[in-house]
Amino acid sequence: MNTTNKLSCGVSIHEENMDGKRVFVAECSELGISDFGENMDEALNNLKSAIGLFLEEAPEKRQLLEKQEPVFLTRLFL
């Protein structure tokens, strides 16, 4: 595990139909940022780039990503 990264965020990924084409959308809930790609890896890489650009413009938002403990994520089926 890489312990040099001090920032992390929770990411959810879902599929959407965009102009008749299937894409994957990755969302960071802490910052309210999302991006997409043709596959999950591309969506995650695009999201990481978008977050980097966002934090360049709003460095004060970095504190929202300074988590020391993991977040629990699950899915509830009804």
N, CA, C and O of each residue as an XYZ file, in Angstrom:
312
protein
N       0.842     -1.184      0.000
C       0.000      0.000      0.000
C       0.882      1.241      0.000
O       1.879      1.297      0.719
N       0.520      2.229     -0.799
C       1.264      3.473     -0.898
C       0.791      4.409      0.201
O      -0.356      4.855      0.188
N       1.668      4.708      1.153
C       1.287      5.571      2.268
C       1.711      7.019      2.041
O       1.485      7.858      2.912
N       2.322      7.340      0.893
C       2.751      8.707      0.641
C       1.587      9.596      0.200
O       1.660     10.815      0.355
N       0.525      9.018     -0.340
C      -0.642      9.818     -0.720
C      -1.423     10.196      0.521
O      -1.806      9.333      1.311
N      -1.658     11.485      0.690
C      -2.394     11.953      1.852
C      -3.844     12.272      1.531
O      -4.641     12.532      2.431
N      -4.183     12.251      0.263
C      -5.545     12.569     -0.148
C      -6.226     11.326     -0.704
O      -5.602     10.516     -1.389
N      -7.488     11.189     -0.408
C      -8.268     10.087     -0.972
C      -9.724     10.525     -1.035
O     -10.144     11.453     -0.342
N     -10.481      9.837     -1.880
C     -11.903     10.144     -1.963
C     -12.667      8.870     -2.309
O     -12.126      7.934     -2.897
N     -13.920      8.866     -1.933
C     -14.798      7.774     -2.304
C     -15.258      7.974     -3.736
O     -15.595      9.087     -4.139
N     -15.271      6.892     -4.503
C     -15.671      6.979     -5.903
C     -16.746      5.935     -6.176
O     -16.603      4.772     -5.800
N     -17.802      6.351     -6.819
C     -18.808      5.402     -7.294
C     -18.771      5.424     -8.818
O     -18.529      6.462     -9.434
N     -19.014      4.259     -9.410
C     -19.003      4.137    -10.865
C     -20.308      3.485    -11.294
O     -20.741      2.492    -10.710
N     -20.921      4.047    -12.307
C     -22.122      3.446    -12.867
C     -22.106      3.624    -14.381
O     -21.380      4.460    -14.918
N     -22.909      2.830    -15.045
C     -23.008      2.894    -16.498
C     -24.160      3.805    -16.893
O     -25.196      3.849    -16.229
N     -23.958      4.529    -17.984
C     -25.007      5.370    -18.546
C     -25.000      5.231    -20.059
O     -24.014      4.803    -20.660
N     -26.107      5.597    -20.652
C     -26.221      5.636    -22.100
C     -26.087      7.098    -22.515
O     -26.942      7.920    -22.185
N     -25.015      7.423    -23.237
C     -24.763      8.791    -23.647
C     -24.765      8.855    -25.173
O     -23.847      8.354    -25.822
N     -25.776      9.460    -25.729
C     -25.910      9.559    -27.189
C     -25.874      8.185    -27.855
O     -25.244      8.010    -28.898
N     -26.550      7.218    -27.251
C     -26.626      5.873    -27.808
C     -25.405      5.010    -27.564
O     -25.309      3.906    -28.101
N     -24.472      5.496    -26.764
C     -23.244      4.756    -26.485
C     -23.118      4.509    -24.986
O     -23.402      5.399    -24.185
N     -22.696      3.314    -24.604
C     -22.510      2.982    -23.186
C     -21.206      3.598    -22.689
O     -20.148      3.403    -23.286
N     -21.296      4.342    -21.589
C     -20.115      4.923    -20.958
C     -20.155      4.627    -19.461
O     -21.209      4.326    -18.902
N     -19.010      4.715    -18.835
C     -18.901      4.563    -17.395
C     -18.679      5.940    -16.784
O     -17.831      6.703    -17.246
N     -19.441      6.251    -15.751
C     -19.349      7.540    -15.067
C     -18.779      7.306    -13.676
O     -19.310      6.507    -12.904
N     -17.692      8.009    -13.363
C     -17.061      7.929    -12.045
C     -17.337      9.235    -11.310
O     -17.140     10.320    -11.857
N     -17.795      9.119    -10.060
C     -18.170     10.295     -9.284
C     -17.444     10.328     -7.946
O     -17.349      9.311     -7.259
N     -16.934     11.497     -7.580
C     -16.334     11.738     -6.264
C     -17.358     12.512     -5.448
O     -17.624     13.682     -5.724
N     -17.928     11.863     -4.447
C     -19.002     12.500     -3.677
C     -18.489     13.634     -2.791
O     -19.222     14.591     -2.542
N     -17.260     13.549     -2.314
C     -16.734     14.597     -1.429
C     -16.646     15.948     -2.133
O     -16.866     16.989     -1.514
N     -16.328     15.931     -3.418
C     -16.152     17.184     -4.156
C     -17.292     17.474     -5.129
O     -17.371     18.576     -5.671
N     -18.168     16.507     -5.356
C     -19.249     16.697     -6.307
C     -18.758     16.785     -7.743
O     -19.307     17.531     -8.554
N     -17.717     16.014     -8.052
C     -17.119     16.021     -9.379
C     -17.325     14.657    -10.021
O     -17.253     13.629     -9.347
N     -17.579     14.649    -11.317
C     -17.689     13.387    -12.039
C     -17.037     13.527    -13.404
O     -16.856     14.634    -13.912
N     -16.690     12.398    -13.985
C     -16.168     12.342    -15.348
C     -16.500     10.967    -15.886
O     -16.983     10.115    -15.141
N     -16.254     10.735    -17.151
C     -16.665      9.478    -17.758
C     -15.597      8.960    -18.698
O     -14.647      9.665    -19.038
N     -15.774      7.698    -19.117
C     -14.885      7.085    -20.087
C     -15.555      5.876    -20.711
O     -16.633      5.454    -20.290
N     -14.900      5.328    -21.719
C     -15.445      4.163    -22.409
C     -15.338      2.895    -21.583
O     -16.046      1.924    -21.850
N     -14.455      2.884    -20.575
C     -14.319      1.757    -19.646
C     -14.041      2.322    -18.259
O     -13.848      3.526    -18.096
N     -14.023      1.442    -17.263
C     -13.851      1.914    -15.889
C     -12.502      2.578    -15.659
O     -12.420      3.604    -14.985
N     -11.441      1.998    -16.217
C     -10.110      2.589    -16.042
C     -10.045      3.995    -16.623
O      -9.495      4.905    -16.003
N     -10.602      4.164    -17.802
C     -10.600      5.490    -18.428
C     -11.420      6.475    -17.606
O     -11.014      7.624    -17.431
N     -12.563      6.039    -17.104
C     -13.396      6.909    -16.276
C     -12.648      7.326    -15.009
O     -12.697      8.491    -14.615
N     -11.958      6.382    -14.372
C     -11.208      6.709    -13.154
C     -10.049      7.650    -13.452
O      -9.815      8.597    -12.702
N      -9.323      7.402    -14.533
C      -8.216      8.293    -14.898
C      -8.719      9.693    -15.231
O      -8.098     10.683    -14.845
N      -9.832      9.780    -15.940
C     -10.412     11.090    -16.262
C     -10.860     11.810    -15.002
O     -10.679     13.021    -14.876
N     -11.447     11.063    -14.064
C     -11.873     11.665    -12.799
C     -10.672     12.168    -12.013
O     -10.709     13.261    -11.450
N      -9.618     11.382    -11.974
C      -8.407     11.791    -11.249
C      -7.850     13.094    -11.841
O      -7.440     13.989    -11.101
N      -7.837     13.194    -13.155
C      -7.377     14.429    -13.806
C      -8.290     15.605    -13.471
O      -7.818     16.708    -13.192
N      -9.599     15.363    -13.500
C     -10.557     16.429    -13.189
C     -10.387     16.917    -11.752
O     -10.458     18.116    -11.485
N     -10.163     15.987    -10.835
C      -9.952     16.368     -9.431
C      -8.674     17.188     -9.298
O      -8.648     18.187     -8.580
N      -7.610     16.767     -9.989
C      -6.358     17.515     -9.947
C      -6.533     18.948    -10.436
O      -6.029     19.885     -9.817
N      -7.247     19.118    -11.546
C      -7.505     20.458    -12.074
C      -8.355     21.279    -11.106
O      -8.100     22.465    -10.897
N      -9.360     20.644    -10.523
C     -10.222     21.327     -9.556
C      -9.416     21.816     -8.359
O      -9.583     22.952     -7.914
N      -8.533     20.948     -7.835
C      -7.753     21.323     -6.654
C      -6.713     22.395     -6.960
O      -6.313     23.134     -6.061
N      -6.270     22.492     -8.208
C      -5.379     23.597     -8.595
C      -6.105     24.927     -8.473
O      -5.520     25.925     -8.050
N      -7.377     24.940     -8.841
C      -8.183     26.161     -8.804
C      -8.756     26.445     -7.415
O      -8.996     27.602     -7.068
N      -8.971     25.408     -6.630
C      -9.568     25.562     -5.293
C      -8.775     24.736     -4.277
O      -9.294     23.755     -3.745
N      -7.520     25.121     -4.000
C      -6.677     24.322     -3.099
C      -7.245     24.171     -1.687
O      -6.886     23.233     -0.975
N      -8.117     25.076     -1.283
C      -8.717     24.973      0.051
C      -9.614     23.746      0.181
O      -9.919     23.319      1.295
N     -10.039     23.175     -0.941
C     -10.892     21.981     -0.925
C     -10.104     20.703     -0.629
O     -10.699     19.650     -0.400
N      -8.772     20.786     -0.632
C      -7.943     19.607     -0.329
C      -8.304     19.007      1.025
O      -8.229     17.793      1.211
N      -8.694     19.853      1.962
C      -9.012     19.363      3.306
C     -10.164     18.353      3.290
O     -10.254     17.501      4.174
N     -11.039     18.447      2.294
C     -12.145     17.494      2.190
C     -11.666     16.088      1.856
O     -12.396     15.119      2.060
N     -10.439     15.969      1.341
C      -9.908     14.673      0.918
C      -8.837     14.135      1.858
O      -8.206     13.123      1.555
N      -8.624     14.792      2.986
C      -7.619     14.345      3.946
C      -8.264     13.407      4.962
O      -8.492     13.775      6.115
N      -8.545     12.211      4.518
C      -9.206     11.206      5.363
C      -8.155     10.288      5.988
O      -7.233      9.831      5.312
N      -8.302     10.034      7.242
C      -7.399      9.124      7.935
C      -7.981      7.725      8.085
O      -7.251      6.768      8.341
N      -9.274      7.608      7.927
C      -9.925      6.313      8.097
C     -10.725      5.969      6.842
O     -11.227      6.861      6.159
N     -10.842      4.696      6.545
C     -11.584      4.316      5.340
C     -13.082      4.553      5.509
O     -13.614      4.550      6.620
N     -13.727      4.754      4.399
C     -15.178      4.928      4.364
C     -15.795      3.587      4.017
O     -15.289      2.881      3.145
N     -16.865      3.229      4.675
C     -17.572      1.993      4.375
C     -18.557      2.252      3.261
O     -19.333      3.207      3.310
N     -18.523      1.404      2.263
C     -19.433      1.539      1.138
C     -20.124      0.212      0.903
O     -19.482     -0.838      0.883
N     -21.417      0.261      0.728
C     -22.179     -0.961      0.457
C     -23.318     -0.614     -0.493
O     -23.533      0.549     -0.834
N     -24.020     -1.616     -0.899
C     -25.190     -1.417     -1.746
C     -26.376     -2.093     -1.059
O     -26.277     -3.232     -0.601
N     -27.463     -1.397     -0.998
C     -28.685     -1.902     -0.357
C     -29.674     -2.258     -1.449
O     -30.048     -1.403     -2.252
N     -30.101     -3.507     -1.489
C     -31.074     -3.960     -2.468
C     -32.453     -3.966     -1.834
O     -32.623     -4.504     -0.740
N     -33.436     -3.383     -2.492
C     -34.800     -3.306     -1.957
C     -35.748     -4.118     -2.804
O     -36.942     -4.176     -2.511
